[in-house]
Amino acid sequence: MKNKAVDYYINKGYSCSESVVMAAIDAGLCDRSLLPCATAFSGGMSSGCLCGAVAGAQLVIGYNYGKNNSKGNEVEARLKAANMVEEFKKRHKVTCCKVLTAGLEGTERKQHCCNMVGDSAEILEELVKVNINA
């Protein structure tokens, strides 16, 4: 998933959040109908707050484990969401888009964000695929 997410981000015109969701769609973790929801989470929800790649991963977690879902429950969804953030912070210290990209613009920013996109997809795959394949 990691490589696919980065490819969607760098080469196919998808945003950070959309790229993570597209990789999840390709992996069979969610339905294509989730993709439009991811658009609003790009660029820190267009405000610079939560990293869009993290937000995209959280959408997929909710899709798989949210309320009224046969794969999980609210407690499991929240636990996986917390684990997503915890692991991302281990790798990048923060989840704030403004902090993660401070001082970066254009191509340099896009290249830097590949790390967040790839790591978010990788963490998501670890958290979700294990239970789905079990």
N, C-alpha and C positions, 0 to 999 in steps of 0.2 A: 504493500500500500504506500509505503514511504516514497518510493521512486515514482509511482504513478501520480501521487499528489504533487510532487515537485514538477513533474512534466506538465501537468495541467496548469500549474501556476506560471511556469516559465515559458512554455511553448504554445499553450492553447487558449490563452486569454481569459482564464478563470481567475477570480480573486482568491485570496488566501482561504477564506471560509468555504467558498465554492469548490476549491481544489480538494480540500479534505473530504467534503461530502461526495464529490465525484469519485474519488478513490474508494470510498466506502460503498458507493453504488456498484462500482466494478467488482468489488469483493463480495457482493451479495449481502451486505450488512444493512442496506436500506433501499427503499424504492426511489426511483427517479423523481417522484413527486415531491421529495424533500428538498431538491436542489433550489427551487425558487426561494424557499425560506432562508437559505444560506446567504443570499445576496445582501440582505440587510445587515449582516454581521461583518461585512468586509471593512477593513481599515479601522478596526476597533469600534465597530458599529457606527462608522462615520463620525465618531467623536474622539477617537484615539484611546478609548478606555480598554476594555478586554480585547486581547489579541484575537483577530478574526479566525485564525487557525484553531485556536482553543475553542472558540465559540462554535465553529463547524463541528468539531469533535463532540462537543456537548450536545448538539442537535442530534447526532447519530446515537449517542448514549440514551437520550430521552426517547428517541424513536424505538429503540430496542428494549428499554426497561421502564419506560414511563407508565403512568396510570393506565389501567385497562389493557395492558399488554400481557400476553400469555408467557412471555420470556422472562419477566421479572416483576418487580413491584417498586413502589415509590422509595422504599428504604434502599433497595439495591441500586436504583437509579441515582439516588443522592450519594451513596457510597462510591459508586463508579465515577460520578462527577467530581467528587472530592479527590479521589485517587488520580484523576486526570490532571487536575490543577496541581496537586502535590508533586507528581512526577515532572510536569512541565517546569515547575519552579526549581526542582533539583537541577534541571539542565540549564535554565535561563534566569533564575533568581526571581523574576517577576512575570506577571501575565499582562501587564499594561502595554498596549501598543506604543504609546507615546514614549515610554521609558525604553522599550526594546529597540526602538528605531531612532532614538534621539540623535540629531545631527546628521542623519543620513537622508539622501535624496536620490531620486531617479534610479538609475541602474544599480548603484551601490546599495540602496535600500531594498530593491527587489531581490538582489542576490542574498542580502542578509536575511530577508524574510523567508527565503527557501529553507533555512534552518528551522524556523518555527513551523512552517508547513510540513516539512518532513518529519520533524519530531512529533508534532500533534498526530499525524497519521499513524506513526509507529506506536505511540502510546495507546491510541484508540484501538488499533488492531490487537494489541496485547490485552487490553481490558475487555473487549467485546467478543472477539473471535473465539477465545478460549471457552466461553460459556455457550456460544452458539454451536460450536462443534462438539460439545460434550454430550 
